[in-house]
Amino acid sequence: MEKEVTKKMAELIGWQDSDAIFAPGGAISNLYAMNAARHSRFPRCKPLGQSDLPTLCTFTSEDSHYSIKGAAAVMGIGTDNCFSIPTDPSGRMIPEALEQRIIQCKKDGKIYLNNNFSYT
């Protein structure tokens, strides 16, 4: 059924090739997204595991869903490397705060992996 739904959705959009991952909810979708980002940036991670990776970090808004830190823990990134970025009254990340954190992570030799700006 998943293959048929994916095929039909691709046809509706006008794509020739497509692929999809179906998830039971937002929390697992966040984990899938972080894992896909890691595998895209570090393809050797799949056969060799975390030992082949530099220290990774991720940025998320202070208003984001708790599953982002959970995903960081499950993936071996660590919750201490999952940085909550302050937001303005509209819930938007404060760009200067994000920039400062990115600069600090680069100085610390950490590699950016993924971010989440909102909820699940």
Biopython code that builds the backbone (N, CA, C, O; Angstrom):
import numpy as np
from Bio.PDB.StructureBuilder import StructureBuilder

atoms = [
    (1, "MET", "N", (0.809, -1.181, 0.000)),
    (1, "MET", "CA", (0.000, 0.000, 0.000)),
    (1, "MET", "C", (0.866, 1.263, 0.000)),
    (1, "MET", "O", (0.565, 2.223, -0.710)),
    (2, "GLU", "N", (1.949, 1.263, 0.803)),
    (2, "GLU", "CA", (2.811, 2.439, 0.872)),
    (2, "GLU", "C", (3.405, 2.767, -0.492)),
    (2, "GLU", "O", (3.487, 3.933, -0.878)),
    (3, "LYS", "N", (3.818, 1.737, -1.216)),
    (3, "LYS", "CA", (4.398, 1.962, -2.545)),
    (3, "LYS", "C", (3.377, 2.577, -3.493)),
    (3, "LYS", "O", (3.709, 3.462, -4.282)),
    (4, "GLU", "N", (2.150, 2.115, -3.416)),
    (4, "GLU", "CA", (1.101, 2.651, -4.286)),
    (4, "GLU", "C", (0.772, 4.098, -3.932)),
    (4, "GLU", "O", (0.588, 4.931, -4.820)),
    (5, "VAL", "N", (0.698, 4.395, -2.647)),
    (5, "VAL", "CA", (0.424, 5.768, -2.220)),
    (5, "VAL", "C", (1.552, 6.691, -2.671)),
    (5, "VAL", "O", (1.299, 7.782, -3.182)),
    (6, "THR", "N", (2.793, 6.254, -2.482)),
    (6, "THR", "CA", (3.949, 7.044, -2.904)),
    (6, "THR", "C", (3.916, 7.281, -4.405)),
    (6, "THR", "O", (4.145, 8.398, -4.870)),
    (7, "LYS", "N", (3.630, 6.231, -5.156)),
    (7, "LYS", "CA", (3.571, 6.342, -6.616)),
    (7, "LYS", "C", (2.488, 7.334, -7.042)),
    (7, "LYS", "O", (2.724, 8.174, -7.911)),
    (8, "LYS", "N", (1.315, 7.243, -6.441)),
    (8, "LYS", "CA", (0.205, 8.124, -6.793)),
    (8, "LYS", "C", (0.513, 9.573, -6.418)),
    (8, "LYS", "O", (0.208, 10.488, -7.183)),
    (9, "MET", "N", (1.106, 9.784, -5.263)),
    (9, "MET", "CA", (1.466, 11.141, -4.849)),
    (9, "MET", "C", (2.480, 11.741, -5.817)),
    (9, "MET", "O", (2.375, 12.914, -6.179)),
    (10, "ALA", "N", (3.460, 10.943, -6.238)),
    (10, "ALA", "CA", (4.459, 11.416, -7.198)),
    (10, "ALA", "C", (3.803, 11.788, -8.521)),
    (10, "ALA", "O", (4.147, 12.801, -9.130)),
    (11, "GLU", "N", (2.865, 10.973, -8.959)),
    (11, "GLU", "CA", (2.144, 11.268, -10.206)),
    (11, "GLU", "C", (1.389, 12.589, -10.095)),
    (11, "GLU", "O", (1.402, 13.392, -11.028)),
    (12, "LEU", "N", (0.736, 12.815, -8.967)),
    (12, "LEU", "CA", (-0.020, 14.049, -8.769)),
    (12, "LEU", "C", (0.879, 15.282, -8.808)),
    (12, "LEU", "O", (0.475, 16.340, -9.291)),
    (13, "ILE", "N", (2.092, 15.137, -8.300)),
    (13, "ILE", "CA", (3.048, 16.241, -8.277)),
    (13, "ILE", "C", (3.722, 16.406, -9.634)),
    (13, "ILE", "O", (4.175, 17.495, -9.984)),
    (14, "GLY", "N", (3.783, 15.303, -10.402)),
    (14, "GLY", "CA", (4.449, 15.341, -11.697)),
    (14, "GLY", "C", (5.875, 14.827, -11.670)),
    (14, "GLY", "O", (6.651, 15.107, -12.583)),
    (15, "TRP", "N", (6.231, 14.079, -10.636)),
    (15, "TRP", "CA", (7.572, 13.513, -10.536)),
    (15, "TRP", "C", (7.623, 12.160, -11.222)),
    (15, "TRP", "O", (6.653, 11.401, -11.201)),
    (16, "GLN", "N", (8.766, 11.867, -11.832)),
    (16, "GLN", "CA", (8.974, 10.568, -12.460)),
    (16, "GLN", "C", (9.387, 9.523, -11.420)),
    (16, "GLN", "O", (8.807, 8.440, -11.344)),
    (17, "ASP", "N", (10.389, 9.866, -10.632)),
    (17, "ASP", "CA", (10.893, 8.966, -9.596)),
    (17, "ASP", "C", (10.510, 9.515, -8.229)),
    (17, "ASP", "O", (10.396, 10.727, -8.040)),
    (18, "SER", "N", (10.317, 8.618, -7.294)),
    (18, "SER", "CA", (9.987, 9.065, -5.948)),
    (18, "SER", "C", (10.346, 7.985, -4.943)),
    (18, "SER", "O", (10.548, 6.820, -5.283)),
    (19, "ASP", "N", (10.415, 8.412, -3.715)),
    (19, "ASP", "CA", (10.625, 7.500, -2.600)),
    (19, "ASP", "C", (9.998, 8.171, -1.387)),
    (19, "ASP", "O", (9.846, 9.392, -1.359)),
    (20, "ALA", "N", (9.645, 7.399, -0.414)),
    (20, "ALA", "CA", (9.017, 7.966, 0.771)),
    (20, "ALA", "C", (9.245, 7.060, 1.965)),
    (20, "ALA", "O", (9.493, 5.861, 1.830)),
    (21, "ILE", "N", (9.156, 7.657, 3.114)),
    (21, "ILE", "CA", (9.176, 6.926, 4.373)),
    (21, "ILE", "C", (7.913, 7.337, 5.118)),
    (21, "ILE", "O", (7.677, 8.524, 5.343)),
    (22, "PHE", "N", (7.123, 6.379, 5.490)),
    (22, "PHE", "CA", (5.912, 6.663, 6.257)),
    (22, "PHE", "C", (6.238, 6.515, 7.737)),
    (22, "PHE", "O", (6.908, 5.566, 8.145)),
    (23, "ALA", "N", (5.765, 7.449, 8.522)),
    (23, "ALA", "CA", (6.060, 7.440, 9.950)),
    (23, "ALA", "C", (4.763, 7.560, 10.739)),
    (23, "ALA", "O", (3.798, 8.167, 10.274)),
    (24, "PRO", "N", (4.746, 6.976, 11.941)),
    (24, "PRO", "CA", (3.529, 7.015, 12.746)),
    (24, "PRO", "C", (3.266, 8.352, 13.432)),
    (24, "PRO", "O", (2.194, 8.545, 14.006)),
    (25, "GLY", "N", (4.217, 9.271, 13.382)),
    (25, "GLY", "CA", (3.997, 10.554, 14.040)),
    (25, "GLY", "C", (5.177, 11.489, 13.881)),
    (25, "GLY", "O", (6.178, 11.151, 13.249)),
    (26, "GLY", "N", (5.044, 12.669, 14.463)),
    (26, "GLY", "CA", (6.054, 13.699, 14.318)),
    (26, "GLY", "C", (7.369, 13.393, 15.006)),
    (26, "GLY", "O", (8.430, 13.706, 14.466)),
    (27, "ALA", "N", (7.328, 12.788, 16.187)),
    (27, "ALA", "CA", (8.562, 12.514, 16.927)),
    (27, "ALA", "C", (9.463, 11.562, 16.145)),
    (27, "ALA", "O", (10.661, 11.811, 16.009)),
    (28, "ILE", "N", (8.903, 10.493, 15.641)),
    (28, "ILE", "CA", (9.719, 9.541, 14.875)),
    (28, "ILE", "C", (10.128, 10.156, 13.542)),
    (28, "ILE", "O", (11.195, 9.838, 13.017)),
    (29, "SER", "N", (9.297, 11.030, 12.989)),
    (29, "SER", "CA", (9.659, 11.726, 11.750)),
    (29, "SER", "C", (10.883, 12.609, 11.968)),
    (29, "SER", "O", (11.749, 12.690, 11.097)),
    (30, "ASN", "N", (10.964, 13.274, 13.123)),
    (30, "ASN", "CA", (12.144, 14.075, 13.441)),
    (30, "ASN", "C", (13.385, 13.198, 13.529)),
    (30, "ASN", "O", (14.448, 13.578, 13.039)),
    (31, "LEU", "N", (13.261, 12.035, 14.146)),
    (31, "LEU", "CA", (14.382, 11.105, 14.229)),
    (31, "LEU", "C", (14.798, 10.649, 12.837)),
    (31, "LEU", "O", (15.987, 10.637, 12.519)),
    (32, "TYR", "N", (13.836, 10.276, 12.010)),
    (32, "TYR", "CA", (14.139, 9.864, 10.632)),
    (32, "TYR", "C", (14.869, 10.977, 9.881)),
    (32, "TYR", "O", (15.837, 10.718, 9.166)),
    (33, "ALA", "N", (14.400, 12.218, 10.045)),
    (33, "ALA", "CA", (15.010, 13.350, 9.340)),
    (33, "ALA", "C", (16.454, 13.564, 9.780)),
    (33, "ALA", "O", (17.327, 13.802, 8.945)),
    (34, "MET", "N", (16.710, 13.481, 11.078)),
    (34, "MET", "CA", (18.076, 13.654, 11.566)),
    (34, "MET", "C", (18.967, 12.527, 11.077)),
    (34, "MET", "O", (20.120, 12.755, 10.711)),
    (35, "ASN", "N", (18.441, 11.321, 11.070)),
    (35, "ASN", "CA", (19.216, 10.177, 10.600)),
    (35, "ASN", "C", (19.512, 10.306, 9.108)),
    (35, "ASN", "O", (20.626, 10.018, 8.670)),
    (36, "ALA", "N", (18.531, 10.734, 8.333)),
    (36, "ALA", "CA", (18.736, 10.923, 6.894)),
    (36, "ALA", "C", (19.781, 12.008, 6.635)),
    (36, "ALA", "O", (20.614, 11.870, 5.740)),
    (37, "ALA", "N", (19.734, 13.089, 7.420)),
    (37, "ALA", "CA", (20.722, 14.160, 7.267)),
    (37, "ALA", "C", (22.123, 13.644, 7.575)),
    (37, "ALA", "O", (23.077, 13.965, 6.867)),
    (38, "ARG", "N", (22.242, 12.851, 8.623)),
    (38, "ARG", "CA", (23.550, 12.292, 8.985)),
    (38, "ARG", "C", (24.063, 11.374, 7.887)),
    (38, "ARG", "O", (25.231, 11.453, 7.507)),
    (39, "HIS", "N", (23.208, 10.512, 7.381)),
    (39, "HIS", "CA", (23.631, 9.584, 6.330)),
    (39, "HIS", "C", (23.958, 10.310, 5.035)),
    (39, "HIS", "O", (24.845, 9.885, 4.295)),
    (40, "SER", "N", (23.255, 11.396, 4.754)),
    (40, "SER", "CA", (23.538, 12.176, 3.553)),
    (40, "SER", "C", (24.904, 12.851, 3.653)),
    (40, "SER", "O", (25.687, 12.830, 2.703)),
    (41, "ARG", "N", (25.180, 13.444, 4.801)),
    (41, "ARG", "CA", (26.448, 14.170, 4.995)),
    (41, "ARG", "C", (27.613, 13.228, 5.258)),
    (41, "ARG", "O", (28.743, 13.511, 4.859)),
    (42, "PHE", "N", (27.351, 12.118, 5.923)),
    (42, "PHE", "CA", (28.396, 11.163, 6.299)),
    (42, "PHE", "C", (27.981, 9.752, 5.893)),
    (42, "PHE", "O", (27.611, 8.958, 6.758)),
    (43, "PRO", "N", (28.031, 9.418, 4.606)),
    (43, "PRO", "CA", (27.559, 8.105, 4.163)),
    (43, "PRO", "C", (28.313, 6.932, 4.784)),
    (43, "PRO", "O", (27.769, 5.832, 4.883)),
    (44, "ARG", "N", (29.557, 7.153, 5.203)),
    (44, "ARG", "CA", (30.320, 6.055, 5.819)),
    (44, "ARG", "C", (29.793, 5.701, 7.207)),
    (44, "ARG", "O", (30.173, 4.677, 7.774)),
    (45, "CYS", "N", (28.929, 6.534, 7.746)),
    (45, "CYS", "CA", (28.341, 6.270, 9.057)),
    (45, "CYS", "C", (27.529, 4.978, 9.053)),
    (45, "CYS", "O", (27.517, 4.236, 10.036)),
    (46, "LYS", "N", (26.851, 4.719, 7.939)),
    (46, "LYS", "CA", (25.996, 3.532, 7.890)),
    (46, "LYS", "C", (26.805, 2.248, 8.095)),
    (46, "LYS", "O", (26.428, 1.436, 8.940)),
    (47, "PRO", "N", (27.897, 2.033, 7.362)),
    (47, "PRO", "CA", (28.651, 0.800, 7.597)),
    (47, "PRO", "C", (29.595, 0.860, 8.797)),
    (47, "PRO", "O", (29.877, -0.172, 9.405)),
    (48, "LEU", "N", (30.090, 2.057, 9.151)),
    (48, "LEU", "CA", (31.122, 2.156, 10.184)),
    (48, "LEU", "C", (30.626, 2.669, 11.529)),
    (48, "LEU", "O", (31.321, 2.535, 12.536)),
    (49, "GLY", "N", (29.434, 3.253, 11.555)),
    (49, "GLY", "CA", (28.888, 3.745, 12.812)),
    (49, "GLY", "C", (29.451, 5.087, 13.236)),
    (49, "GLY", "O", (30.155, 5.752, 12.476)),
    (50, "GLN", "N", (29.129, 5.475, 14.465)),
    (50, "GLN", "CA", (29.508, 6.772, 15.017)),
    (50, "GLN", "C", (31.013, 6.975, 15.111)),
    (50, "GLN", "O", (31.482, 8.112, 15.073)),
    (51, "SER", "N", (31.774, 5.900, 15.232)),
    (51, "SER", "CA", (33.214, 6.039, 15.432)),
    (51, "SER", "C", (33.894, 6.746, 14.268)),
    (51, "SER", "O", (34.998, 7.268, 14.423)),
    (52, "ASP", "N", (33.256, 6.769, 13.116)),
    (52, "ASP", "CA", (33.840, 7.397, 11.934)),
    (52, "ASP", "C", (33.433, 8.868, 11.797)),
    (52, "ASP", "O", (33.788, 9.518, 10.813)),
    (53, "LEU", "N", (32.697, 9.392, 12.769)),
    (53, "LEU", "CA", (32.151, 10.744, 12.655)),
    (53, "LEU", "C", (32.861, 11.745, 13.556)),
    (53, "LEU", "O", (33.387, 11.384, 14.609)),
    (54, "PRO", "N", (32.872, 13.017, 13.128)),
    (54, "PRO", "CA", (33.301, 14.069, 14.050)),
    (54, "PRO", "C", (32.190, 14.288, 15.076)),
    (54, "PRO", "O", (31.122, 13.684, 14.975)),
    (55, "THR", "N", (32.438, 15.144, 16.056)),
    (55, "THR", "CA", (31.388, 15.479, 17.013)),
    (55, "THR", "C", (30.320, 16.290, 16.295)),
    (55, "THR", "O", (30.606, 17.331, 15.705)),
    (56, "LEU", "N", (29.090, 15.801, 16.354)),
    (56, "LEU", "CA", (27.977, 16.474, 15.692)),
    (56, "LEU", "C", (27.191, 17.307, 16.690)),
    (56, "LEU", "O", (27.220, 17.046, 17.893)),
    (57, "CYS", "N", (26.494, 18.303, 16.184)),
    (57, "CYS", "CA", (25.583, 19.081, 17.013)),
    (57, "CYS", "C", (24.363, 19.444, 16.182)),
    (57, "CYS", "O", (24.381, 19.370, 14.953)),
    (58, "THR", "N", (23.322, 19.830, 16.867)),
    (58, "THR", "CA", (22.090, 20.234, 16.205)),
    (58, "THR", "C", (21.515, 21.445, 16.922)),
    (58, "THR", "O", (21.747, 21.645, 18.114)),
    (59, "PHE", "N", (20.771, 22.241, 16.190)),
    (59, "PHE", "CA", (20.170, 23.451, 16.741)),
    (59, "PHE", "C", (18.660, 23.362, 16.597)),
    (59, "PHE", "O", (18.145, 22.906, 15.576)),
    (60, "THR", "N", (17.969, 23.798, 17.615)),
    (60, "THR", "CA", (16.513, 23.786, 17.590)),
    (60, "THR", "C", (16.009, 25.005, 18.347)),
    (60, "THR", "O", (16.713, 25.536, 19.206)),
    (61, "SER", "N", (14.826, 25.444, 18.043)),
    (61, "SER", "CA", (14.311, 26.604, 18.770)),
    (61, "SER", "C", (13.922, 26.184, 20.184)),
    (61, "SER", "O", (13.620, 25.017, 20.435)),
    (62, "GLU", "N", (13.933, 27.131, 21.085)),
    (62, "GLU", "CA", (13.546, 26.825, 22.459)),
    (62, "GLU", "C", (12.086, 26.391, 22.543)),
    (62, "GLU", "O", (11.663, 25.837, 23.557)),
    (63, "ASP", "N", (11.325, 26.635, 21.500)),
    (63, "ASP", "CA", (9.917, 26.264, 21.466)),
    (63, "ASP", "C", (9.663, 24.927, 20.776)),
    (63, "ASP", "O", (8.515, 24.496, 20.668)),
    (64, "SER", "N", (10.710, 24.275, 20.314)),
    (64, "SER", "CA", (10.510, 23.050, 19.536)),
    (64, "SER", "C", (10.095, 21.876, 20.421)),
    (64, "SER", "O", (10.145, 21.949, 21.649)),
    (65, "HIS", "N", (9.699, 20.830, 19.781)),
    (65, "HIS", "CA", (9.222, 19.625, 20.454)),
    (65, "HIS", "C", (10.379, 18.913, 21.160)),
    (65, "HIS", "O", (11.506, 18.907, 20.664)),
    (66, "TYR", "N", (10.099, 18.327, 22.294)),
    (66, "TYR", "CA", (11.125, 17.624, 23.072)),
    (66, "TYR", "C", (11.744, 16.452, 22.311)),
    (66, "TYR", "O", (12.815, 15.976, 22.686)),
    (67, "SER", "N", (11.100, 15.988, 21.270)),
    (67, "SER", "CA", (11.608, 14.833, 20.529)),
    (67, "SER", "C", (12.940, 15.118, 19.842)),
    (67, "SER", "O", (13.670, 14.184, 19.510)),
    (68, "ILE", "N", (13.269, 16.387, 19.622)),
    (68, "ILE", "CA", (14.545, 16.713, 18.983)),
    (68, "ILE", "C", (15.694, 16.287, 19.894)),
    (68, "ILE", "O", (16.647, 15.657, 19.435)),
    (69, "LYS", "N", (15.610, 16.623, 21.175)),
    (69, "LYS", "CA", (16.653, 16.189, 22.119)),
    (69, "LYS", "C", (16.648, 14.672, 22.262)),
    (69, "LYS", "O", (17.705, 14.055, 22.395)),
    (70, "GLY", "N", (15.476, 14.077, 22.235)),
    (70, "GLY", "CA", (15.392, 12.620, 22.288)),
    (70, "GLY", "C", (16.059, 11.977, 21.090)),
    (70, "GLY", "O", (16.763, 10.977, 21.228)),
    (71, "ALA", "N", (15.841, 12.547, 19.917)),
    (71, "ALA", "CA", (16.476, 12.023, 18.703)),
    (71, "ALA", "C", (17.990, 12.169, 18.791)),
    (71, "ALA", "O", (18.728, 11.273, 18.382)),
    (72, "ALA", "N", (18.453, 13.299, 19.325)),
    (72, "ALA", "CA", (19.895, 13.501, 19.488)),
    (72, "ALA", "C", (20.485, 12.440, 20.414)),
    (72, "ALA", "O", (21.588, 11.948, 20.177)),
    (73, "ALA", "N", (19.753, 12.091, 21.463)),
    (73, "ALA", "CA", (20.222, 11.051, 22.387)),
    (73, "ALA", "C", (20.258, 9.691, 21.705)),
    (73, "ALA", "O", (21.252, 8.972, 21.802)),
    (74, "VAL", "N", (19.183, 9.337, 21.019)),
    (74, "VAL", "CA", (19.094, 8.030, 20.354)),
    (74, "VAL", "C", (20.183, 7.874, 19.299)),
    (74, "VAL", "O", (20.742, 6.789, 19.135)),
    (75, "MET", "N", (20.486, 8.956, 18.583)),
    (75, "MET", "CA", (21.461, 8.887, 17.497)),
    (75, "MET", "C", (22.906, 8.952, 17.968)),
    (75, "MET", "O", (23.823, 8.814, 17.159)),
    (76, "GLY", "N", (23.123, 9.159, 19.250)),
    (76, "GLY", "CA", (24.490, 9.226, 19.754)),
    (76, "GLY", "C", (25.114, 10.610, 19.634)),
    (76, "GLY", "O", (26.308, 10.772, 19.885)),
    (77, "ILE", "N", (24.332, 11.598, 19.257)),
    (77, "ILE", "CA", (24.825, 12.977, 19.191)),
    (77, "ILE", "C", (24.958, 13.527, 20.602)),
    (77, "ILE", "O", (25.916, 14.234, 20.917)),
    (78, "GLY", "N", (24.001, 13.200, 21.437)),
    (78, "GLY", "CA", (24.007, 13.632, 22.829)),
    (78, "GLY", "C", (23.146, 14.860, 23.042)),
    (78, "GLY", "O", (23.127, 15.776, 22.220)),
    (79, "THR", "N", (22.442, 14.864, 24.145)),
    (79, "THR", "CA", (21.572, 16.003, 24.436)),
    (79, "THR", "C", (22.370, 17.278, 24.717)),
    (79, "THR", "O", (21.865, 18.380, 24.503)),
    (80, "ASP", "N", (23.613, 17.137, 25.197)),
    (80, "ASP", "CA", (24.443, 18.320, 25.433)),
    (80, "ASP", "C", (24.874, 18.984, 24.127)),
    (80, "ASP", "O", (25.305, 20.137, 24.132)),
    (81, "ASN", "N", (24.760, 18.266, 23.014)),
    (81, "ASN", "CA", (25.099, 18.813, 21.700)),
    (81, "ASN", "C", (23.857, 19.202, 20.908)),
    (81, "ASN", "O", (23.930, 19.432, 19.701)),
    (82, "CYS", "N", (22.729, 19.273, 21.585)),
    (82, "CYS", "CA", (21.469, 19.731, 20.994)),
    (82, "CYS", "C", (21.162, 21.084, 21.627)),
    (82, "CYS", "O", (20.743, 21.155, 22.783)),
    (83, "PHE", "N", (21.370, 22.142, 20.875)),
    (83, "PHE", "CA", (21.310, 23.488, 21.428)),
    (83, "PHE", "C", (19.966, 24.152, 21.163)),
    (83, "PHE", "O", (19.511, 24.235, 20.022)),
    (84, "SER", "N", (19.341, 24.624, 22.236)),
    (84, "SER", "CA", (18.079, 25.357, 22.142)),
    (84, "SER", "C", (18.387, 26.827, 21.898)),
    (84, "SER", "O", (19.104, 27.463, 22.671)),
    (85, "ILE", "N", (17.840, 27.349, 20.823)),
    (85, "ILE", "CA", (18.085, 28.737, 20.443)),
    (85, "ILE", "C", (16.899, 29.598, 20.883)),
    (85, "ILE", "O", (15.749, 29.251, 20.615)),
    (86, "PRO", "N", (17.177, 30.725, 21.560)),
    (86, "PRO", "CA", (16.091, 31.603, 22.000)),
    (86, "PRO", "C", (15.236, 32.088, 20.825)),
    (86, "PRO", "O", (15.703, 32.203, 19.691)),
    (87, "THR", "N", (13.971, 32.368, 21.138)),
    (87, "THR", "CA", (13.035, 32.838, 20.120)),
    (87, "THR", "C", (12.459, 34.195, 20.507)),
    (87, "THR", "O", (12.503, 34.606, 21.666)),
    (88, "ASP", "N", (11.923, 34.869, 19.512)),
    (88, "ASP", "CA", (11.243, 36.142, 19.764)),
    (88, "ASP", "C", (9.789, 35.859, 20.149)),
    (88, "ASP", "O", (9.383, 34.697, 20.164)),
    (89, "PRO", "N", (9.000, 36.881, 20.457)),
    (89, "PRO", "CA", (7.604, 36.653, 20.869)),
    (89, "PRO", "C", (6.743, 35.924, 19.832)),
    (89, "PRO", "O", (5.706, 35.357, 20.175)),
    (90, "SER", "N", (7.173, 35.939, 18.563)),
    (90, "SER", "CA", (6.427, 35.226, 17.517)),
    (90, "SER", "C", (6.891, 33.786, 17.350)),
    (90, "SER", "O", (6.376, 33.067, 16.494)),
    (91, "GLY", "N", (7.863, 33.355, 18.161)),
    (91, "GLY", "CA", (8.353, 31.985, 18.090)),
    (91, "GLY", "C", (9.455, 31.765, 17.073)),
    (91, "GLY", "O", (9.830, 30.624, 16.803)),
    (92, "ARG", "N", (9.983, 32.847, 16.504)),
    (92, "ARG", "CA", (11.063, 32.732, 15.519)),
    (92, "ARG", "C", (12.409, 32.724, 16.229)),
    (92, "ARG", "O", (12.616, 33.455, 17.198)),
    (93, "MET", "N", (13.326, 31.886, 15.734)),
    (93, "MET", "CA", (14.671, 31.898, 16.293)),
    (93, "MET", "C", (15.262, 33.290, 16.142)),
    (93, "MET", "O", (15.047, 33.970, 15.138)),
    (94, "ILE", "N", (16.004, 33.696, 17.148)),
    (94, "ILE", "CA", (16.707, 34.972, 17.077)),
    (94, "ILE", "C", (17.997, 34.719, 16.297)),
    (94, "ILE", "O", (18.881, 34.015, 16.783)),
    (95, "PRO", "N", (18.115, 35.288, 15.087)),
    (95, "PRO", "CA", (19.252, 34.976, 14.217)),
    (95, "PRO", "C", (20.613, 35.193, 14.866)),
    (95, "PRO", "O", (21.530, 34.397, 14.663)),
    (96, "GLU", "N", (20.750, 36.256, 15.639)),
    (96, "GLU", "CA", (22.039, 36.538, 16.280)),
    (96, "GLU", "C", (22.404, 35.449, 17.289)),
    (96, "GLU", "O", (23.571, 35.080, 17.414)),
    (97, "ALA", "N", (21.420, 34.945, 17.995)),
    (97, "ALA", "CA", (21.672, 33.872, 18.968)),
    (97, "ALA", "C", (22.082, 32.591, 18.250)),
    (97, "ALA", "O", (22.985, 31.884, 18.698)),
    (98, "LEU", "N", (21.422, 32.298, 17.144)),
    (98, "LEU", "CA", (21.784, 31.119, 16.354)),
    (98, "LEU", "C", (23.194, 31.271, 15.801)),
    (98, "LEU", "O", (23.992, 30.336, 15.862)),
    (99, "GLU", "N", (23.498, 32.440, 15.266)),
    (99, "GLU", "CA", (24.827, 32.682, 14.707)),
    (99, "GLU", "C", (25.912, 32.511, 15.770)),
    (99, "GLU", "O", (26.942, 31.889, 15.508)),
    (100, "GLN", "N", (25.688, 33.057, 16.961)),
    (100, "GLN", "CA", (26.673, 32.924, 18.042)),
    (100, "GLN", "C", (26.909, 31.459, 18.394)),
    (100, "GLN", "O", (28.047, 31.043, 18.607)),
    (101, "ARG", "N", (25.837, 30.682, 18.455)),
    (101, "ARG", "CA", (25.965, 29.263, 18.809)),
    (101, "ARG", "C", (26.701, 28.505, 17.706)),
    (101, "ARG", "O", (27.531, 27.644, 17.997)),
    (102, "ILE", "N", (26.405, 28.816, 16.451)),
    (102, "ILE", "CA", (27.099, 28.161, 15.331)),
    (102, "ILE", "C", (28.587, 28.472, 15.384)),
    (102, "ILE", "O", (29.416, 27.577, 15.220)),
    (103, "ILE", "N", (28.929, 29.734, 15.613)),
    (103, "ILE", "CA", (30.337, 30.127, 15.700)),
    (103, "ILE", "C", (31.028, 29.372, 16.826)),
    (103, "ILE", "O", (32.139, 28.874, 16.645)),
    (104, "GLN", "N", (30.381, 29.282, 17.992)),
    (104, "GLN", "CA", (30.977, 28.567, 19.117)),
    (104, "GLN", "C", (31.160, 27.089, 18.795)),
    (104, "GLN", "O", (32.198, 26.512, 19.118)),
    (105, "CYS", "N", (30.180, 26.478, 18.171)),
    (105, "CYS", "CA", (30.292, 25.057, 17.819)),
    (105, "CYS", "C", (31.431, 24.821, 16.837)),
    (105, "CYS", "O", (32.156, 23.833, 16.950)),
    (106, "LYS", "N", (31.590, 25.721, 15.878)),
    (106, "LYS", "CA", (32.703, 25.591, 14.926)),
    (106, "LYS", "C", (34.038, 25.687, 15.652)),
    (106, "LYS", "O", (34.959, 24.922, 15.364)),
    (107, "LYS", "N", (34.147, 26.629, 16.600)),
    (107, "LYS", "CA", (35.378, 26.770, 17.380)),
    (107, "LYS", "C", (35.662, 25.499, 18.174)),
    (107, "LYS", "O", (36.817, 25.109, 18.350)),
    (108, "ASP", "N", (34.599, 24.861, 18.650)),
    (108, "ASP", "CA", (34.735, 23.632, 19.432)),
    (108, "ASP", "C", (34.945, 22.403, 18.549)),
    (108, "ASP", "O", (35.092, 21.293, 19.061)),
    (109, "GLY", "N", (34.962, 22.589, 17.231)),
    (109, "GLY", "CA", (35.181, 21.480, 16.309)),
    (109, "GLY", "C", (33.953, 20.625, 16.060)),
    (109, "GLY", "O", (34.063, 19.495, 15.583)),
    (110, "LYS", "N", (32.793, 21.154, 16.379)),
    (110, "LYS", "CA", (31.560, 20.394, 16.170)),
    (110, "LYS", "C", (31.001, 20.690, 14.785)),
    (110, "LYS", "O", (31.133, 21.797, 14.264)),
    (111, "ILE", "N", (30.382, 19.682, 14.208)),
    (111, "ILE", "CA", (29.793, 19.787, 12.876)),
    (111, "ILE", "C", (28.278, 19.850, 13.009)),
    (111, "ILE", "O", (27.670, 19.027, 13.692)),
    (112, "TYR", "N", (27.680, 20.827, 12.355)),
    (112, "TYR", "CA", (26.225, 21.001, 12.358)),
    (112, "TYR", "C", (25.548, 19.869, 11.601)),
    (112, "TYR", "O", (25.999, 19.484, 10.522)),
    (113, "LEU", "N", (24.484, 19.345, 12.151)),
    (113, "LEU", "CA", (23.756, 18.266, 11.488)),
    (113, "LEU", "C", (22.391, 18.699, 11.003)),
    (113, "LEU", "O", (22.087, 18.539, 9.821)),
    (114, "ASN", "N", (21.573, 19.231, 11.859)),
    (114, "ASN", "CA", (20.168, 19.432, 11.514)),
    (114, "ASN", "C", (19.567, 20.461, 12.457)),
    (114, "ASN", "O", (20.131, 20.756, 13.511)),
    (115, "ASN", "N", (18.440, 20.995, 12.077)),
    (115, "ASN", "CA", (17.724, 21.833, 13.034)),
    (115, "ASN", "C", (16.232, 21.660, 12.854)),
    (115, "ASN", "O", (15.759, 21.128, 11.850)),
    (116, "ASN", "N", (15.522, 22.113, 13.833)),
    (116, "ASN", "CA", (14.064, 22.057, 13.818)),
    (116, "ASN", "C", (13.589, 23.391, 14.349)),
    (116, "ASN", "O", (14.011, 23.818, 15.424)),
    (117, "PHE", "N", (12.726, 24.047, 13.618)),
    (117, "PHE", "CA", (12.321, 25.384, 14.000)),
    (117, "PHE", "C", (11.026, 25.445, 14.791)),
    (117, "PHE", "O", (10.709, 26.488, 15.362)),
    (118, "SER", "N", (10.285, 24.378, 14.839)),
    (118, "SER", "CA", (8.966, 24.512, 15.430)),
    (118, "SER", "C", (8.613, 23.289, 16.254)),
    (118, "SER", "O", (9.293, 22.971, 17.230)),
    (119, "TYR", "N", (7.579, 22.626, 15.874)),
    (119, "TYR", "CA", (7.060, 21.501, 16.636)),
    (119, "TYR", "C", (7.328, 20.214, 15.880)),
    (119, "TYR", "O", (8.174, 20.180, 14.987)),
    (120, "THR", "N", (6.603, 19.139, 16.237)),
    (120, "THR", "CA", (6.805, 17.904, 15.496)),
    (120, "THR", "C", (6.272, 18.067, 14.102)),
    (120, "THR", "O", (6.343, 17.135, 13.301)),
]
sb = StructureBuilder()
sb.init_structure("model")
sb.init_model(0)
sb.init_chain("A")
sb.init_seg("    ")
for serial, (resi, resn, name, xyz) in enumerate(atoms, 1):
    if name == "N":
        sb.init_residue(resn, " ", resi, " ")
    sb.init_atom(name, np.array(xyz, "f"), 0.0, 1.0, " ", f" {name:<3s}", serial, name[0])
structure = sb.get_structure()
